[in-house]
Amino acid sequence: MRKINQQYSQYLPSVYIDGETIPATNFNQDFVYLGKRFNFDLNTDSAKKELKEKLLNLLTITSKLTINPGQKVKILKDIIYSKISFELKIYDFNHSWLVSEPDSLIKEYLRLWFQLPISSCVG
């Protein structure tokens, strides 16, 4: 960032070490530092999208297994939660987003595994 006319703007700097150019992050793109995504707007939109895709992928794989629903819940509790716990710890996600997106996705798969009606309370 640089300040032009009392306003901050993003620009592509040229940084060199030993005569070699260090690539800069393009505009409106994230960079990852120690596993955490950062961007110019300091929002967590891409982290939310990545977490949701990761959770959906893990739940889909678990759903395809030919095991009983109790074992699928054990996989959810022991493996899937540990796979997404890093993202849940390093990002400050809104509670409302966590309830509306990942929690509802997990509840949907629990209903599918146990063949429960939509009206049942999975929470």
N, C-alpha and C positions, 0 to 999 in steps of 0.2 A: 504494500500500500504506500501511497505517497499523498501528501497534502497539496492540493492545487486550489487556490482561491477559497481558503477556509473550508474545504470539503475533501474528504478522503476518497481516493479512487484506486482501483486495482490496476497494476501495470506489470509488464513482463520485464524484470530486471536481467542484467547480464552479470553473472557471477562466475569467476574463473578461479581455479585452483591448479597451480603448476601449468598454466597455459591451456587447460582444458575447461570447456564450458560445462557448468552444472546446469542441467535442464530445469527450467522453471515450470510451475504448475500453470496450465492454461486457464483462461478465464472460465468462471462458473464450473470449475472442476475441483474435486476433492484431492487431498493428499493424505497419506497414512503415515502417522508417526507413533511408534510403539503400539501398533494395533488399533489406534483410534483415528477416525476420519475427521479431518478439519476442512473447512471451506471458508470462503470470504464472508458469507452471510452468517456464519457461526450457527447454522441450524443442523438438525439431525435427520433431515428428510432422507438422505441416501442411506444412513445407518438404519432407519426404520424399514426402508424397502429391503435392504439386505437381510435384516433380521427376520422379516416376514417370509422372504423367499427361502431362507435357510430352514426355518421352522416348518414351512409347508413341505419342503423336500424331505425332511426327516420324518414327518408324520405320514407322508405318502409311502415312503419306503417301509415304515413300520406297519402301515395298513395292509400292504401287499403280502406280508408274512403270513404263513398258514399256521398260526398259533392261536391259542385261546385269548380272549379279551383281557383276562387278568395279567397274562404275560406281556401284552402290549402296554398295559398301564405301568407295569414294572419297568419296561424299556423307556417309557415316557418319563417316569420319575427318576430313574437312575442314569440314563444315558442322554436323553434329549435335553433335559433341564441343565445338565452339566455342559452340554455343547453350546447352549445359548447364554449361560450365566455370565460369561466374560462381557458380552455386549450389554447385558442388563446392568452390570456393575459400572462400566466406564462411561455410559451415556446417561444423561438425565432425561429419561423419557417421561412424558406426562402420564399420570395415572389413568386419565381418561382414554388415552391412546392404547395403553396396555390392556385395559378392560375391553375396549372395542375391537381391537385387531388380534393380537396373539391369543388372548384368553378365549375369545369367541371361536377362533380357529381350533384351539384345543378342545373346546366343548363340542364343536361340530364333529370332530373325529371320535370323541368319546361316545357320542350318540350313535355314530356309525358302527363302532366296534361292538357296542352292547345292544344294538338294534332298538334304541329307545325312541319313543315318539318325540316330536318337536316340543310338545307341551311339558315334557318332564324337566325337572330341575336338576341339572348336572352339577351346578356349582356347589 
